[in-house]
Amino acid sequence: MSSDSCISITNINFSRGSRKIFDDVSFNIPRGGIVGIMGPSGTGKTTLLRLISGQILPDSGHIYFNHTDVTTLSRSGLYKIRKKMGMMFQSNALFTNLSVYDNVAYPLRENQDFSESFIHSLVLMKLQAVGLRGARDLMPSDLSGGMARRVALARAIAMDPELILYDEPFTGQDPISVGMIVKLMRLLNKSANMTSVIVSHDIEILFNLVDYAFVLADGKLIGQGKPSELRQSQNPQVEQFLQGLPDGPVPFHYPAKDYLDDLMGDA
C-alpha cells in the first residue's frame, strides 16, 4: 500500500451467486482528495463502499484503510475502525422516530463517552455547518428531500471522520440542493482534511467536484484518472459511459438466453 493512499484495494474478487461483481480489481485511493467512483448500473459501486467499510467481505483479496486490512478484522476491530469513517447513504437512512438533533447525536452517543452538554455543542456545530441548526427539533417526516440529505451529511461528519463515503448524494435533489451539497463537500474536505469517496451517475457534477475518478464495468477497473484525462480516454467502454451512448460494448440487456428460444420454451 502506498504511503499516500487512504484506501488500497488489492486483487479483490466478489460474486453474488454465479454473477461476478469484481474480478481481480486493484487500485489505490489517494489520501486527502475527493474521489469519484463511476460506472453503469449494476457494476458494484455501492457494493464497493460496503466492502471498504467492512459491511461485507470479498471472496478473496484485501482492502486496506490506513494500512489496516479491513478484511481480517474482528467485529470489535471493525467497530473501532468504523469510528474513523462516515457514510452518507443513498436513502439518507435517518431514524424516523428521532428528531434531527437526535439523529446527528446518535453516533456520538453510541461511540463516545461524551457528556450531553458536549454532545449538544457538537451537534449544533454540525447542523450549523449544513445550515440546519434551526431545524434541530424537526422530525425526518417534516423535512424536504434536500434537507434530509443535509441532515444525513451532518450525521456522517458527526465523528469528524478521516474518510467519508457518499452513495449517490445528488439523486433526487433539485439544482439548489445539489449546489449546496457540492459546496459543503468541498468545504468539509478542505477544512477537515478528510478523504471523500463519491459514488454517482451524475458525470458532469462529479467531474466538476472530484480530483480523480475510477470507472468500473464488467467486474473490472476500465479507467482511472483526472476528469480531463478520462474525457480523452480511448477505451470504448469509458467513452460509451461518459457520452451516454445507447450502443457500444456495455450491453443494455441483462444476460439471458436467446429471446426466441425463451419465447418458444414457454409455449
HELIX and SHEET records of a PDB file:
HELIX    1   1 LYS A   45  ILE A   52  1                                   8    
HELIX    2   2 VAL A   70  THR A   72  5                                   3    
HELIX    3   3 ARG A   75  ARG A   82  1                                   8    
HELIX    4   4 VAL A  100  ASN A  111  1                                  12    
HELIX    5   5 GLU A  116  ALA A  129  1                                  14    
HELIX    6   6 ARG A  133  ALA A  135  5                                   3    
HELIX    7   7 PRO A  140  ASP A  142  5                                   3    
HELIX    8   8 GLY A  145  ALA A  156  1                                  12    
HELIX    9   9 PRO A  175  ALA A  192  1                                  18    
HELIX   10  10 ILE A  203  PHE A  207  1                                   5    
HELIX   11  11 PRO A  227  ARG A  231  1                                   5    
HELIX   12  12 PRO A  236  GLN A  243  1                                   8    
HELIX   13  13 TYR A  259  GLY A  265  1                                   7    
SHEET    1   A 4 ARG A  19  PRO A  30  0                                        
SHEET    2   A 4 SER A   5  ARG A  16 -1                                        
SHEET    3   A 4 SER A  60  PHE A  65 -1                                        
SHEET    4   A 4 THR A  68  ASP A  69 -1                                        
SHEET    1   B 6 MET A  85  MET A  88  0                                        
SHEET    2   B 6 LEU A 163  ASP A 167  1                                        
SHEET    3   B 6 THR A 195  VAL A 199  1                                        
SHEET    4   B 6 ILE A  34  MET A  38  1                                        
SHEET    5   B 6 TYR A 212  ALA A 217  1                                        
SHEET    6   B 6 LYS A 220  GLY A 225 -1                                        
END                                                                             
